[in-house]
């Protein structure tokens, strides 16, 4: 038996630094719902202005966040999304990357929204119809579901009118039928598959009286617009779409790239109200889009760039992460065990790249704890990296 490996589940002790644990991520990939944001003020101000403008006026507004790999684009989008998700009057969807075309963007958006929430929207719309056609007064999706489950309201009494009204709102009768079928046990999975553009057999569509297939970018734009208009009809302020790694459109063929950008442009043209799209994109790709696809870039018009961290930004970033695991208030707001000269060297080695900073801090803190170092100096950083 070889004893070259020593594997243990014993946790590293960081108590000498007044820390419960190493607060830096071992793999600096953004959390799905980040708890802190140490961004740059010009970026947070621009995003706040864009988001607030749509919330206040209802008019659609869009923004591109550019920055080199690892400078925090994904973190910025996910943090903004986490703030908006606390609101009851908006719908937020995150798309990790645009895929092969707009239909993939639509698919990922609806998937991020989720089966249960889409089913709630269906019940919410049925509730508006039930309040008009029956003596019941359901004021929530749960109340509507209970009335149907208990037999107090019959679907046969309200569904025809619900489909008619929703078809008028969306100008897309098949979409209206699919939404309504989200409440039927026998067909809700078929409806979900159709609404997410996964594709279903003709027989399954026929069962729901759906005549079209949701299988190209044009249909994706139509379905997205129908969904947004459904939400506005229900009193929502609007829809936020966060499209990350937008630079991947440059890997598509020129024909597919243009088709994707044209579809997004058509979406923006058809939704002058209630839509806010934020894109995360590498700066060189966005410059190419700006120069080659004027009709698309003009629809957005706004760009804000994440820059490499400065010394002040780095200090704040490290301090905020350390404060998350402090065992006492004595060192709160400080960067102990790091010294200022060690942070200067980390800044130099990382070139201000957030992802590299977090990875270096995580590794160096572990190394210092293993070697029982009281403080992390520039010399120790030099030795550790």
N, C-alpha and C positions, 0 to 999 in steps of 0.2 A: 504493500500500500504506500502510495506517495503522500508525503505530508507537505507538499509544495503549496497547497491551498489551505487557507484558514478562513472558513466561512462561519459567520456568527450572526445571530439576530440581535445581538446586544447593541444598544444605541450609543452613539458617540456622546460624550459629555461636553457640553459647552458652558457649564455653569461658571467657569472662571471668567467668562466674558459677560456674565449676567444675561445669558441667553438660554431659552428652553430648547432650542434646536437651531440648525442652520437655516436661516430664513431665505436663502437664495436658492432658486430652483436648480436641480442637478441637470435637467434638460430645459434650457430657457425658452420653452414654447409657451405662448400666451395662454393663461387660464381661459376657460370658456366664459367665466364671469369675473374679470379681474377686480380685486378689492382696492387696489390703489393705482393711481396714474401719476407718473412723474414726467409728464410731457412738457412741451415747450409752450409758453404762453400764447405765442402768435398762432399756434395750431389749435389750442383749446378755444381761443377766442373766435377763430374762423369757423370751427365746427359748431360752436355754441350759437353763432350768428345764423348759420345756415339752418340748423335744426329749429331754433326759436322762431325764425321767420316763417317757416312752414306751419309751425304750431299756432302762431299768432294770426296769420292771414289765410291759411288754408291753401295758399298758392304754392305750386310745386317749385322746389329748388334743389340743386344738385351740386356736388363737390367732389373733387379728386384730391386724395391725400397721397403725395409722392414721397419717396424716401428710399434710400438704398437698402439692400437686404440686411435685415437685422436691426434697422433703426427704429422699429416700433410701429409699423403700419398696422399689422394685425392686432397688436395690443390696443392701439388707438381706436380701431373700429369696434373691437369687442368691448372695450370700456364704455364707449358711447352707447352701444347696444344695451349694456347692462343697466345704464341709467334710464334709458327709454322704456325698458321692460317693466319698470315699476309703475308706469302710467296705464290707466285703464282705457284711455281714449285713442290709443294708437296700436297698430300691429307692426311688429319688427321681425325681419327675417335676415339671416346671415347666410351668405353663399361663400364657401371657402375658396372657390375659384370658378371661372366662367365655363369651364368644360369645352365642349365642341360647338356650342352655339347657344342662342337665347333659350331654346327649349330646356337645356341643362340648367340654366340660371333659374328658370321658372320652377323646374322640378326640385332643385335644392331649396329654393325659397319655401315652397309649400311643405316640403319635408321638415324643414326647420320649424315651421309653424306647428305642424303636428296633427295627427289624426283626431285626438281628443278636442283640441281647440277648434278644428274645422267642424267637428260635430256640434260643438257648442254654438258656433255661428249659425248652423242649420236650425237648431232649436230656437235660437234667438229670433231668427226671421219668422219661424212658424208662430212664435209667441205674438209677434205684431199682427199676424193674420187672425190668430185665435181671439185676440182682444176685440177685433172688429166683428167677427162672425159668430162668436159664442158668448155665453154669459160669464165665462171665466175671465180672469184678469191676471194671467201669468206675467210677472215682471222680470223674470230671469230665465236663462236656459234650463236650469235645474227645475224650476217650477213648471216649465212647459213639459219637460221630460216626465215629471211625476204625473201630470194630468193625463198624458198619453198612456203611460204604463198602467195607471189605475183605471183606465177606460172612461175617464170623465170627459175627455175630448177624443173624438175619433179622427184618425188621420184622413179617412175618406171624406170627412166634412170640410177639411181645410186645405188638403194638398193641392187640389186643382186650382184653387184661388192663389195659393202660395206660388205655384209654378207660373201662373199667369202674371202675377205682380213682379216676381223676380225676373221673368223674361223681359218685361217692360223696362226694368231698371238696368239690366245687363245687356240687353239686345243680343242675347245668346241663350236660346231656349235649352240647348243641350247642357249648358253649364247650370242653368236653373234646376233642371231635372236631377243632375248629379248632386248638387248641394242638398236638395230635398231627400234624395235617397240615402244620404248620410245617417238618417234617423231610422232606417229600416234594417232590422237585424239580418235579413236574408241578402240584402244587396249593398250594405254599407262598405264592405271591403272592395266590391267592384267599383262603387262610386269613388272611393279613395284612390284606387288604382287609376281610374280615368282622370281624376282631378290632379293627380301627380304626374300625369303624362307617362305612366309606366306602360300603358297599352293593355287592352283587354280584348277578348275574342268578340266577334260579331254577335254571337248568341247572348253574351253577357250584356252588351250594349242594348240589344233588342229587348231584354228583360226590363231595362230601365227606360225604354223608348228614347234612347240616345242614338242619334243618326250619324254623328261625325266622330272621327278619331282625332285625338289630341296628339298629333305626331309630327308637327313641323313648327318652325319659328313663328310663322304667321299666326297659327292657332295658339301658340304659347302667349304671344302678345295679347291676343283676343281674350284668352282665359284670365290672364293677369289683370287686364283692365276690368273684366267682369267681376273679378274678386274684389278689386279695390272699390268699384262702384257699389257692390253689395255692402261693404263695410261703411261707406259714406252714408248709404241709405239707412243704416242702423245707428247712425249718429257718431261714428268714429271720426276723429279729425283727419286721419290719413295713415299711409303705409310708408314705413322706412325699409329700404333695402340696402344692405351692406355687401358689396361685392369685393372680396379680397383677391389678391394675386392677379389683378386684372392684366398684368403684363403677359400672362400666359396666352392671351389672344394672338400675340406675335408669333406663337409657335404653330398657329393654324395656317392652312393654305391661304394665299391672298384672297381667293374667292370666299372661303369660309369666314375669314376675318372681317371682310367687308359686309358679309351677310349678318354676322353677329352685331357689328356696330350699327348697321342700318336698322336691325330689329329693336335695339335699345333706343335708337333715335325715334323710331315710330312709336314706341311705348311712351317716351317723353312727350311727343307731339299729341298723342291721344289722351294724355293725363296732365293737363295744365293745372289741375288742382289735386291736392291730397296725396302727392307722391314726393318722396325725398330719397334720392339715391346717393350713397357715398361709396366711392371706389378707392381701393388701395392699389397703387400702381408704381412700378419702378420708373424713375424719372426719364430714362432714355426712351422707354417704350411710349410713355405719354407724349414726349416730344415728337416722336414719329407719328403718333395718332393725330396730334395737333396739326402737323404739317401736311399729312396725307388725306385726312378725313375731316375736312372743315365742317361739313354738315353735322357730324356727330359732336366734335369738340365744341362747336358754337352753342350746342344745347346745354352744355355744362358751364363753360365760361369761367369757372372758378377753380383755382388750384392752390393748395397750401403744401409747403415742403417741410418734412421732418429733417432737421439737420443733425449732424453728429453732436454728441453731448459736449457741453463746455465743462470746465472744472466745477462751476457752481451747480450745474445740473447733476453731475456725477455725485457730488457730496449729498445733495438732497435725495437722490435715488438710493444711495447706500444707507443713509440715515433712516429713510422711510421703511426700507426692508428690515433693517435691524430692529426698529421699534416694534415691529410685529411680533417679535419673539423675546422682548426684554422681560426679565423676571422682576425688575424693580424700576422705579422712576429715576433712579440716580443717574443713569446714563441715557435716559430718553432725550432724543434730539441731538445725540452725539454719534460719532462714527467708531467709537471704541469697539473692537481692538485695532481697527485700521488707524494708521497715522496719515496726516495730510500728504506726506511725501510718498507713502505707499499708494495712495489714491492717484497722485499725479503720475506715477509710473504705470498704474493700471490704465489710466486714461490714454497715456502715450501708446502703450502696447495694443490697446483695443481700438485706437483711433476714434474713440467716442462712440463706437458701435454698441448699442444697448445690449444686444444679445451676447456679445463677447464680454462685456463688462460683467453681466450677471454670471456667466459661466466661469470667468476668472475668479470673481469674489467667492463663489461657492467652493471652488477647488482649493483656493488659498486658505479659506477659513478652516476647512477640514484638515488641511496639511498642518496649519498652526495648532489646532487642537490635538492632533496626533503627536505632535512634537512638543506639546506643553509650552508653547510660546505665549508669553503674557501680552505681547502686542505684535502687530503685523507692520513691519517697517519696510522701507523700499528695498533694503538689502535682502530681507526675507522673501519679498515678492520676486526679486531677481533670481533668487535661488530656487523658488518654487516653480517658476515658469521657464 
